[in-house]
Amino acid sequence: MTEKVPPKMPGALPLLGHMLQFGKNPFQYMMKLREKLGEIGEFRMFHQEMVLMTGPEANEAFFRAPDEQLDQSAAYKIMTPIFGKGVVFDAPQHKKDQQLKMLMPVLRDKPMRTYAQVIAGEVEEMTKDWGEVGEIDLLEFMKQLTIYTSSHCLLGHEFRYELNEEFSRIYHDLEKGINPLAFVFPYLPLPVFRRRDRARVRIEELVTEIIAKRANKSEKSEDAFQMLIDARYDDGSSLSAHEITGMLVGAIFAGHHTTAGTASWVLIELSKRPDILKSVIEELEDLFGADGEVTFQDLRQANKLENVIKETLRLHPPLIFLIRKVMKDLKFKDYTIKAGKYVCTSPRVSHRIPEIFPNPEVFDPDRYNPDRQEDKIPFSWIAFGGGRHKCSGNAFAMLQIKAIFSFLLRNYTFELVSQPEVYQDDFEQMVVQPKEPCLVRYRKREATAEKVASQQSEAKTQPVSEQTIKSFQVRVDYDLCQGHATCMTEAPEIFQVDDKGILTVLQENPPQELLQKAKMAEKYCPTKAIKIETK
C-alpha cells in the first residue's frame, strides 16, 4: 500500500492559513473540510499544520494512540495559565498520571451515590424565590447552578458557602481565558488574558488560606480538597498549594464548564417538543412521584431523560474539537501524519455522519433505544471523548443533569420566550454554549398525586432472559478503564478495583446466577470498558 499524506484544504492565506475561516465558525469549516476531503484532511492555523480526522475509524485511531505518539499535554498548553505551571497538562507524563489519579476517588462510584440528593437540594434552593411565574436567562441560571452543585460535591464547604460569589467571578474570568487565540499565543497582553491571570493568582491565595485553616481543625473533611491535601506522590512528597489550586480548578472544569451549556440545551430542545417533554415528565413522576426523594438508583432508571441528554450532546457537544500533538508519525489506513503536526477530531462533525446517525439534524432521542442503538459502533458517539483520556467526569456530568431536571421538570413548566430559531450555538466560545440572552419563561406546576413506588418496580427492572443462556464471559478493555469502580459495586464477586484504580477480574467465566450483576456492571460502566459475551 502506497504511503500518502493527508489531502490539504485549499484557500490558505499567507501567514494566517485558514484561521479566518476557522475562527468565524469552526463547526461549519470542519463540516466543509469533511465534505470536500473525507475522513482525513489538513488545514493550517497560522504556522501550525492541523489534520482533522472524523468518523468512527478515524476517532478510534485518534483516541487509542499512546501518549508517546499523540501527546495531549502538548496540545493543551492553552490550559497552563489556568491550571498553572507544572499542573496536569504542563506536568511531565508520569507526574500528570499521578495527579489525575489523585482526583479520581471523588468521581468513583461510592461517593457518586451521595451526590444526587445534594444536587437536587441545590436546585430547590436556587428556585425557592422564583414565585409562581417569571423569566430567567437559562444559561446564566445553569452556570450559577452548576457552580454551586460542582463546588458542593467536589470542592467542599468553604467554596460553596463562604466563597461562592467571589469564586463564581474568579471562575468566570478563568473560563473566558479559553480563547481560540490562546492555542497559538496564550500570553498575549490582552485584557481577557490579564483577567485570567489575576483570577489564577487570587484563587491560589484563597486555597492557601483554606489549607492553613484546615490544618488547625481536628475534624477532617471528606471532599476532593481534603483528598488533595492528604495526597502523596509516589516519592512521598505532598502537593503544593499551587498544584492543589490547579487540580481543583481542573475538577470544576470537568464538572461544570460543559454541563451548564448542555443542561441549557436539554431544556431548549424539550421546550420545542411537547410530546417528548411529556414522556420525560411521566417517566420522572413514575420514578419519584410528585414529591419523591431523588435517589442515585432511581436516576439510573431515567432512561428517557438519559436518551434526551445523549441526543442533546450529539447535536450540541460543548467541545466541538479535541487536539493532540503528533510526537511520532501516526499511520491511519494508507495515510501518514508526520511528527510535529497537530491532529484533531470533532465530536460535532462525527455526530452528523448520516450513514451512522440517519437524518442527523433531527432531534431523535429514540436513536439510543435497544431496537436501534445508533451509537453502538465504537467511537461513533464521542461527546465525552474516548479511550484512556475519556472525560473522567462523564458519569458525574450525566448524574448532575439528570438530578437537575428531576426537580425542575416535576415542579415547573417552561416555554421559550423567543422564536425557536433564535436559540443557536455560540461558536465564538471555545466551550460552545447557547447564545445569550437565552430566555425562558417558567410557571409553577400544580402538585400531582405521588406514585406508589412498588407500582413502578416492574417498569424499573428489565431483566435479561437467562433461559437460553448457558454461560457468559467477561471481557474488559483495560485501555478504556479509568477505575470508577462502578463494576465492583454492581458485581463484587466478579470485579475488584484497588485504591490506585487498578481493575482485576476475579472470574472471567462466572456462574450463571451472576449474569444480572455482570450485565449491570456492563451497563453502568462510565467508559464502556466492560463487555459481557453470552452463549
N, C-alpha and C positions, 0 to 999 in steps of 0.2 A: 504494500500500500504506500503510495507516494505521500511524503510528509508535506503538509500545507500550512500556511499561516492564515489566521482568520481574515476574511474579507474586510475591507475598510469602507467606512461610511464616507461618501463624497461630501463636499461642501465645507471642508475645514478652512478656517480663516487663518492668516498669518498670526503667529503668537497666541491668539485666543483659541484656535482649534474650533471645536463645536460648543464652546462654553456658552455662547449667547443663546443658541437654540436649546441646549440642555437646560440652562438656567431658567428660561422662560416657562417651560413646562416639562420637567424631567420625564414624566409618565408618557406624554404624547411623543416625545423624542424617542424613548426606548421602544414604544409600540411601533413607531415608524421604522426604527432600525430592524426589529424582528421581521416586519412585513417585507422589508427590502432585502435583508441579508440572511434571514433564517435564524436558527437556534444559536448561532455564534457570529459575532461581528465586532469590529474595532472602531472606536472613536477617540477623540483627543480633547482633553480639558487642559487648556494652556499647554504646558510642555509634557503633560502626563498622558501616556498611551493607556487607554482603558479597553477592556474586552468584556462585552456583555454576553452572558450565557443564560438562556432561558429554556424552560421545558423540563420535564422530569429527569431525563438522562443527563442533561447539562447540569441541572441542580444537584443531582447525586454526585457527579464528578466534583463539583464545587464544594459541597458540604463534607464529602468523605475524604478529601485530600488532607494529608497530615500537615501539622503546623509548620514543619520544616519546609514544606513545599508551598503552601498558601498561608501566609502569615496574617492573622487577624490583627495583631498588635500594630504592625507597620501601617496598616490601612486606617486604623482608628486613632492616629495621633491627634485628631480633632478633639478627642476627649481628654487629652493630657492636661490642658489648662483647667478643666472642670474637675476631674478626679485627682489630679496632682502628679507631680514628677515621681516616678518610681512606684506608681499605684496601677494595678490592673494592666491596662494596655501599654503602659510605659515601663512595666516591670519586666525583667528577664523571664523567659518562659517558665523555668522551674519555680520562680517566686510567684508569678501570676497564678499558676496552678494551685499553689498553696493558699493564696489569698482567696481565690474563688471557693475553695473547699471550706474555708473558714466561714463563709456566708451561707453555705448550703444547709446547715442544720435548721435554720429558721424557716426554710422552704420545704422541709421534709414533711412527711405525711402526718406525724403525730401532732406537731404544733399547728399545722394547717387545719386540723379538725376543730380548733378553738376559735378560728377567725370568723366563721360565718355569722355568729351572733354579734360579735364586735362590729362588723361592717354594717349589719342591719341596724344596730343601735346608733351608729353614726349617721345613717340616712335619716332615721327618725328624729334625731337631734337637730339636723340641719333643716328639716322641713316643719318643725314644730310651730314656727311663726308664720307659715305660709297663709293661713286662713283658708276660706272656702274656695276662692278663685283668685287667679293672678297670672302674671307673666314673668318669665325668667330668661336670661341668656343661658341656654342649655350648656354650652361649652364652658362658660365661666363657672357655672354651678358644679359641673362634673370635675373641673380642675380642682376646685376647692374641696369637694367631697373626697376625691381620691388622694389628695394630700393628707387629709385627716385620717382616712382609712389606712393608707400605707404607713404613715408615721405611727399611728396607734398600734398596728400589727407588727411592724418591722423595727421601728426605732425606739419606742419606749415613751414613758410618761412625760419626760421633760420636753421633747419635741412636740408632743401632741397638746399638752395642757399649759405649758409655761412659755413656749416659744412659737406657738402656731402661726401667729400673724407675721412675725419677723421671718420665720422660716419660709413661709409662703412667698414673701417678697424676695428673699435670697434665692430660693429655688427658681422663681420666675426669671431672674437675671441670669442664672446658670443655664437654664433651658434655652434662653434666647441666644446664648453663645454658640449653639449648634446651628451653624450657618454654612451654606454650601462653600462660601469663600474660605472657611476655616480648614477645608480639606487640603488646600494648597498654601494658604497664607494665614495660619492660625493666630499669629501675633501682630497683625497689622494694628496700628494705633487708631482703631475705630471706636466710637462711643459704645457700641454693643459689646465689644471685646473688653473694654475698660470696665464696664459694669460687671461683666462676667468675672473678671479678675478680682475686683473689690469684693464681690459676693463670696468667692472662694476663700479669701483671707478672713472674712467675717465669720463664715461658718466654722472654720478651723478654730477661731477664738472661742466660739460657743462650745465646740466639742471639748476643747482643753478645759474650760470651766466645769463642764459636766463631769469629766473624768475625775477632776480634783474633788468635786462634791461627793461623787460616788465612793471615792476612796475612804471617806470619813464615815460612811454608813455601815452599820453592822449587817443589815439585810441586803442580799444581792438581788438585783432584778434578773428576769429570765428572757430579756429581749435580745435582739441582734446586737445592740450597742454593747451590752454586757458580755455577750459571747465574743465580740471582737477585743474588748479589754482583756478578757481572760485567755484569748487565743495565743498560741505559740507557733513559731516556725519550727521546722524540723530540727534546727540547731538550738532550740530552746529560747530564742530571743522573742520578745514581745513586739507588738505593733506600736509604732509611734502615733502621736495624736494626728500627725499629717496623714499617715496611712489609714487610720480609723476614719478620719473625715472623708477621704476619697472613697472608701469602701461603703460607708453609709450613704453617701450621695449616689454611688452606683446601685445600691439596693433600692433606693427610691426611684431611680430612673427605670429600673427593671419593673417596679411595681406601680408606677404612676404615669410616666410621660407618654406612654402609648395607650393606657387604659382610658384616660379622660376622653380622648377623641373617639375611641371605639365605642364607649358607652353612649356618647352623644349620637353617633351614627345608628346604634341599635334603636334608640327611641325615634329618631327621624324616620328610619326605614319602616318601623312598626306603625308609626303615625300615618304613613302613606297607604298602609294596607290593613284596613279594619278587620278583614277576615282572619289574617294571620295573627293580629293582635288579640282578637277574641279567643283563638285557640290557645295562645300562650297564657292568657289570664285564666282560662278554665283549668289548664294544667296546674298553674300555681295554686289556685284555690283548692283543687283536689289534693294537692300535696300538703298545704299548710292550713287551709281553712282561712276565714276572714281575718282572724287574729292569732293564727297559729304561730308557734315559735319557729324561727328559721334555723334549721339544723344542717350540718355538713352533709349528713346522709341523704336528707330529702333534696338538697340542692343537686346532688349527684343524679337524682331521678328526673330532673327537669330537662328532659331530652329535647322537647320542642324549643325551649328557650336556648339550649346549647346549640341547636341547629341554626337558630336565628343569629346567634353570636358568630358562629363559624362562617355563615354566609355573609355577614357584615364584614368580617375580616377578609373574606375572599375579595369582595368588591372594594373595600376601603382599608387595606393594610396600612398601618401608620408609618411603617418603614418600607418605602417603595423600592429601595435598592440596598444591597449588602455588599461589602467590598472586602477583598483580600489582596495582599501584595504577593506577586509570584516570586518566590525565592529560588526555586529550581524549576526548570522547564516543565510545563504541565501539558500532558497529551490528552486530547479528547477526540475520540474517533480517529480520523486521519489528520487532525489539526494539531499544531504545536504552538503553545503560548509561551513566549520566551521570558526568562527570568528578567526582573526589572519592571515589567509591565504590571498593571493592576487588572484584576478580574473581578467582575461583579455579577450578581444575579438580581432579578427583580420579582418579588412576590406578586406585585400588581400586574405585571405583564404575564407571568406564568399562569396566573389565575384566570386569564382570559383566553386561553387556548381552546377553541371550540371543539377540537377533537377529544378533549378531556372533560371540559365543562360546556355541554351544549347550551346554546343561547346564553353566552357568557355574561351579557349585560343585564339579564333578567335576574331579579332578586328571588331566589327559589330555595328556601331552607330545606325542602324535601330532598334536595340533592344528596343529603347525608343519611337518609333512611336506609335501613338494611337492604331493601329491594333495589336500591340504586347505587349507593356508595361511590359517587363520582370521584371522591378523593382517595379511593383505595390504592391507586398507583402510587408507589413510594415517591416521595419528593414532588408530588404534584400540587399539594396544598402546603404552602411554606410560610404562612403568616408569622409563625414564631421562629422561622429559620429551620435548621435541621442539623443532623449529625452531632458531633461531640460539642459543638458550640450552640446548639439549640437553646433558646432563651430559657434559663433555669427558672424564671419566674412565670412560665406559661400557665402552670396549674394555679398559682395564686391569682393571676390576672383573670382566668376563667371563673374562679370562685368569687372573686371580687365583683365582677359584673353581674353574675347570677344573683348574688346576695343583694346588690343594689336594686335590681329590678324585682326581686321577690317582695320587696317592701313597696317600691314606687307604684308598680302596676296594680297591686292589690288595694292601694289606698287612694290613688288619683287617676283621673283620665287626662289625657294630653291631646293637644292638637297643634298643628303648625300655625304660626302667626302669619307667615308669608306663603306665597305660592310654592309648591313642592320643588320646582326647578331652581328656586333661589338658593337652596341648600346644596352647596358644592364643596369639593375638597379644595383646600388652600395649598397649592404646590409651591408657594414661596417659602414655606417652612420645611426644615429637614424632617421633622416629625409631622406627617400630614394629618391635619385635623379639619373639621368643617370651618368654612369661612365665617368670620364674625361680622356683625352680630348674628347669633344663631338662636332666634327667639321661638319659644313655645309657650302655649297657654295651658295652665293646669286647672283642674277642678276636683275638689274633694269628692271621693266616691261614697255612695251610701253603703253602710255595712251590710254584708251578706251573711247568711247563716253559716256558721262554722261546720265544715265537713267532718264527719267522724273518720278518724284515721284508719280504723280497721276496715272500713268500707272500701278503702283505696288500696289495701295491701295486695290484692291480686294484680292491679294495674301497675304497681310499682315494681313487682318482681316478674321478670320474664325469663324463666329458667330454660336452659338449653336441654333439649331432649337427650337423654342418655341411653335410651333403649337400644339404639342401633350402634352405639359407640362401644367398641370392645376395649380400646386402650387409647392413651394420648401421650404425647411427648412435649416437653418444654424446650423451646428454643429461645435464646437470648442473643440479641445483637449488642455485644458489650461496647461497641463503638458509639452506640446511642445512649447507653445507660448513664445517668448522672447521679444516681444514689439517692433519689427521692424517698425510697423505702416504702412506697405505697404497696408494692408487691408483698413485702414482708408482713404488712398489716393485714392484707387480704388472705394470704396463704403462708403463715409462718412455718408450716410443715414442709414447704417447698423452697421458699426463698429466705435468705438471710443477708442482711446488709450491716456491715460493721460500722464503727464510729467514723471511719475515714470514707464511708460511702462506697465501699467495695462490695459488690454483689456476689454471693455464692449460691448456686442452685443445689439444694440438698438432695433433690430427687428429680432426675431428668425424665424418668418414666414412673410417675406417681400412680398409686392405686386409683381406680375409677371413682371412688367416693370423694376424691379431692378435685374432681373436674370443675365443679361450680366455683370453688375457691380460685382455682387456676384461671378460669375464664374471667373472674372479677379482677384478678391481678393484671391480666392482659388488657381488659377494657379500660382500667383506670390508670395504667402506666402513663405518666405525663409525656414521655418521649417515645412511646410506642416501640419500646425495645424488646418487648416480650411477644412471642407468638406461640399459641397452643395448637399443635397439629393433632387431629383426631383420626382414628382408624375405625 
